[in-house]
Amino acid sequence: MTNARRLAWLAAASFALTSLGADTRGAGAQAKTFKIGFLYPVTGVFAAPGKYMQEGLELYLKEHNNTMGGLKVDVDVADDQGNPSVGLTQIRKLVEQDHVDVIFGPLSAAVGSALVPYIEQHKIAAVYPIVSSDDLTQRTPSDYIVRTEWTSSQPTHVLADYAYKTLKYRKVATVAYDFSFGWESLGGFIDTFQRDGGKITKEVWTPLVTSDYSPYLSAIPRDVDAVMCSYSGAAAINFIKQYKAFGLKMPLICQGNTTDESTLQETPDAAGMITALQYTAALKSPANDKFVAAYTKAYGHEPSYYAEGTYVGAQYLDRGLAAVKGNSADAVAFVKAMRAVRVTDAPRGPLHLDDRGSPVQNIYIRRVDSVGGKLQNVVLQTYPNVSQFWTYNPTEYLKQPVYDRTHPPCNACGS
């Protein structure tokens, strides 16, 4: 199936929300329809997790009779391919030709960052249910964007503290994607681990797309207590497989996407890995039990964080639209209404947004275990009410540069 045909099929068949919205405009239907521009990777390197995003939004709308804030919903799907330039082309179509009321998505942090100037120029409200770029709600927040998921460094601050204080690790090497998401997720870990008293002895950066990790695995020192990593999707599958095949024995502790449910069953070598994230399908709570059961029934597999993220993003969109009584014309007021929403019944647990518009929520330390013949991210410990600033003073925190390839510098590299 070609990319164009697959996109058309998703919009018209599997994700038949546009037609559902259009049907409401007949005799006796409500006059106003709320139009969502759903921008996500239908094709490309992030297509697999993108499918989970689609399913999360689709499930929410099915459960709510295809309505939000009392209005019928019409969804226009656009494929950003995980590419910033394509994302910009697609958002122009959604806003200038399709005249959507809100942008929902994307997945890629790089795409999300690239869209900000356009969103602000055109004063269009946007819900970012997945994008985790730290500065989106730190040094350069936007009045037009609601972030409902996380920051890249939020769970890794926690993981570092757990690694030092509970696992008693003192020397760690790191390996991750060589782009902003890798830098920020590793930066949170390195910052906290070093402040706690630990040593980072080596940083290894890998290309966004590579099939051979052996040159990078060769560079990892063997005399460390553990290796901290950050990957997702196909890259996570390949990295974990090659790490084990390479004969490395040091424990892997990783940013949570590395063992996300969207790829977990394809990574049997992940057993025993410890990660941190704001969601796991194995979380035991009434809200998550209900969500997992409904999702599994609808799609034949467990939800991932990408699915839960768009589901919760839809909750914020729905409740924010209700708060403005369906009038989303004033984008800034609409965003303020969404930011004021407090969700107590999200599958991941309770959350609210801080004064910069970023979630304060539980972060779970998880271990990959085999349960009933299937791998699961089993919760070991819950850190409640974690903000994007961890335990640091926000004013002091924001004086330092955003985490990148060189900040914070490792304190024991080359030693």
N, C-alpha and C positions, 0 to 999 in steps of 0.2 A: 504494500500500500504506500503510495507517495505521501510526502509530508502534507501536501495540500488536501489530499483526499482524507487523510487521517484527521486533520483539523476539522474538516467539514463533517466527518462522521461523529466526532466528539461533540460538536456543537449541535448537530441535528438529531443524533440517535442516542448514544450512550449518555451524553450530557444534554438531555433534551429540555433544558430550562428556558432557552430562548423561545421555543415554540409554546411552552407552557405559559410564559408571560404574554406572548402575542395573543393567545386564545382568550385572555381576559378582556380584550378590548371590544368584544362583540356586544350585542344587545344585553342590557342589564348588568354589564360589568362595571367595575369601578373605572372612573375616567382617568385616573393617574396611575402610572406604572413606574416603579423605581428601577432604574437601569444600572446594572453593575457591569463594569468593564473588567473582566477576569483575565489578568495577564500572568501567564505562567509558562514553564517549558513543556510544551506538548511533544517537542522533538529535541534532539541534541543530547549532550552528555548528562543533563539533569532530568531527562524525560521520565525515568523510573520513579523518582520521588515526586515529580510533578503529577503523576497519575494519582498518587495518594492525596495531593492537594485537591485535585478535582473531586475525588471521592468524599473528602471531608466536607467541602462546601455543598456538594450534591446531597449528602445525607442530611445535613442541617435543613436545607430547603424542603426536602421530602417530608421531614418530620414536622415542618411548620407550614404545610400546605402551600409552599412556594410563595410565602408572604414574609415581609419584614416591616415592622413598625406600622402594621395595618394596611400596607400596600402590597399589591401583587408585584412580583419580581421578574425582571427580564435580564438574562445574562448574555453578554456578548463575550465570546472567548477569543483571545489573541495569544499566539504562540511567540514568546520572546526568545526561544531556543537557548536560554541561559546566556545570551550574548547582549551586552549593553547597547550596541548600535542597533541591533534588531529590536530591542526593547523600546528604544526611543522612536523608531519608525512605527511600532505597533501602538504606543500610547498616543501618538499623534492621530492615528486613525480612530482610536476609541473616543478621543475627546473631540476632535474637529469634524469627523464625519459621522460617527455613531452617536455623539452627544450623550455620553453616559453621565450618570449622576455621581458616580464614585469609581475610583480605581481600587481593585482588590488584587493583591499580589505585589511583587513577584516572589520568586524563590531565591534567586541568586543575590548575594550581598552586593556584588559588582553592578548588577542591573539596577537594584534598588537605589544605590548611590547615584548612578547616572541619571535616574529619572527625577531626582529632587529639583534641580533648576527648572525643568519643564513644569512640574507640578506647581511650584510657587509662581512661576510666570503666568500660568493659566488659572491659578486660584481654584484648583480642583481638589476636593477632599480625597484622601487615599488611606486605605487600611493596609498595613504591611503585616500579614499574619505569620510570616516566616523570616523575613530579612532581619539579620542580626548585627549589622554594622554598628559598632560601638558609638561613633560620633553622631549617629542619627538622633540620639536622645542625650547627647553629652555636650560637646563643645559647639555643635551646629544644629540644634533642634529646629524643626519646621512646624509652623502653626497649622499646616495643612495635612500632616501625617499622623496617624495613630499606629503605634507599634504595639502589637498584642502578644508577642511571643517571648523575646529574650534579647540580650546582647551577647555577642560572641564570647566575651570574657566572663560573663556572669556565672556559668556553671564551673568554669575552670579555676576561678578563685577558690570556690568551695573544694574542688578536687585536690588542689594543692594543699589546702589546710588539712584535709583528711589524710593525704599521703604523708605529710610530715608528722602530724600529731597522733594519728591512729595507726597507720601502717609503719610508722617510725622510719620512713625512708629519709636518707640524708644526702645521697648523691644521685642525681637523675640526669639523663640525656633526653633531648627532645627531637622529634622529627614530625614534619607537617608540610602541607601545601605551601608553596611559595607565592601566596597572594594574600590579600587583606584578611580574609577569614582565618587562614592559617596563622598569620601574624598575631591577630587579636586574640584568638583562642589560646595560643601558646603564651602570649604576653600576659594574660590573666594568671595563668599557672606560674610562670616564671616569677612574676612580681610577688605573688603571695608566698610561694615556696621559699624565695630568697629572704623575704622579710621575716618569715618564720624561723629562719636559720639554716635552710638547706642550701646545697650547692648545685648549680647547673654546670656540668662539665663539658657539654657539647650541644650545639644546635645544628641540625641537619634540615635543609630545605629542599623539597622535591617539586618538579614541575606539576602544574595543574593536571596535565594529561601525560601519562607515561605508562608503558606496559612492563618496564623493567626497573625494579627498585634495587637491584643488586649493588650498583655503585654507591647508593645512599646507605644501604644496610651495612656495607663494608666500612663506612665511616663512623658507625656507632660504636663507642667504646664498650668493652665487655665488663669493666670493673665498676659498674653502676648498680644501684639497688633496683632501678626500674627505668623503663623508657616511656616517656609521655608522648602521645601521638594525637593527631587531629586529621581525620579523613571522613569521607562520606561516599555513598553510592558505590559504583564500580571500583573507584580508587580504594575504598575501604576493604572490599573483598580481595583485591589483588595485593594490597599491602599486607594484610594479616596472613594470607596464604604464603606469601613469599618470606615474611618474617619467620614463620615457623619452619619453612623449607630451608631457610638459610642456617638453621641450627641455633638461633639466638635463644637463650634460656632466660634472659631477664624478663620479669613480669611487664606486661603492657598495661599501662593505665592511660585512658584516652578520653578526649572530648566525646560526649555522648552520641553524636551522629555516627561515629565509627562503628557502633553496634546497633544502629537503628533497625527497627523491625522490618523496614523495607528491604533490607539485605541480610538480616541476621541468619536466616535459615541456610543461606548460601556460604556461611563462614563458620564451619564446624570448628576450626582452629581458634575461634574466639572464646571458647569455653574457658572460664576462669578470669577473663578480663574484667577490670573494674573501670567504670566510667561514671560521669556525672551529667545529668540533664534534668529538665523540668518535667519530663514525662516518661513513662514507661507503660506499655500495655499490660504489664504484670502488676500494676498498682492496684491494691485492694481497697476499694471504696465503693459505696453505692453508685455514685455518679459514673465512675469509670467502668464498673461492672455493666451498667446499663449501656454505656457508649460502646464498649467492646462487643457486647452481645449483638447490638443493632448493626454495628459496622460489619462484623464477621458474617452475620446473616445476609447482609446486602451484597457483600463483595467476595466472600469466600476466603478471606485472610484477615489477620489481625491488623489493627490500625498502627501506623507509625506516628512519630512526632509531627511529620508533615501533615498527616490527616487530622490529628487532634488540633494542630495549629490553625488550620483553616476553619475547622468546626468552631473553635473558640473565637477566632476572628469574626465569624459570622454572628456569634452571640453578641459581640460588641457592636457590630453594625446594626443588628436588629434592635437592640435596646437603646442605642443612641438615636436611631431614627424614630423610635417611639417617643423618646424624650423631647424631640423637636416637632412632634406631631406630624411627621412625614414631610416636613418642609426642610429640605437639605440645600436650598438655594444659597444660603450664607454658609460657605464652606468652613470658615473659621469657627462659627458658632456650632456647626454640626460636629466638627472635630472636638471642640470643648465638651460637647454633650457626651460623645463617645468616651472621652478621657475620664469623665466623671463616673462612668459605670463601674460598679464593683460586682464581680462575678464570684458567687459563693459555691456554685454548682458545676464548675468546669471539670471535665474528666481528670485534669492534672491536679486539681485541688483549688482552693480559693486564691484569687489574685485581684489586685487593683493596680492602677497606674500611678507612678510617683509624679511629682510636680513638673517633671520634664517629659512625662508621657511614656515611661518605660515600666514594664511589669515588675511588681514586687510579689514574689511567689515562692513556693517550695522548690528546693533543688534536691534531687534524690541521688544518693550514691548507690550505684547498681552494680551487680556482678552477673556475668553471663553464666547461667546454670542450665542444665538439661532438666526439664520438668515435663513428665509424661511423654518423653521422647522428642520434645521440641525445645529449642533454645529460647530462653526468656531473660530479660533484664530484670532480675530479682532485686527488690529494694533492700539494701543493707542499713541505710540510715537516711533520715529526713532532716534537712536543714530548713526550718520554716522562715518565711518572710524575708527572703534574700533579695536585696536590691541590686541594681546595676553597679553600685559603689561598694558592695560587700560590706566590710566593717569600717571602711575608710571615711574620713571627712570629705564630703563631696567638693567643697571649695578647694581644699588642698589637692584632692585627686585631679581636679580639672586643670590645675596649674601645670601638670606634667603633660608631655606629648601623648597623643593617642598611641596605643601599642602598634609597633610596626616591626620590621625586620631587624632593627637595631636597638629598639627600646622596649622593655628595659634591657640593658646589656647583661649578658650572663656573667656571673661573678667568679666562675672557676674554669672558663673555657681555656684550654691550652695548659692547664695545670697538671 
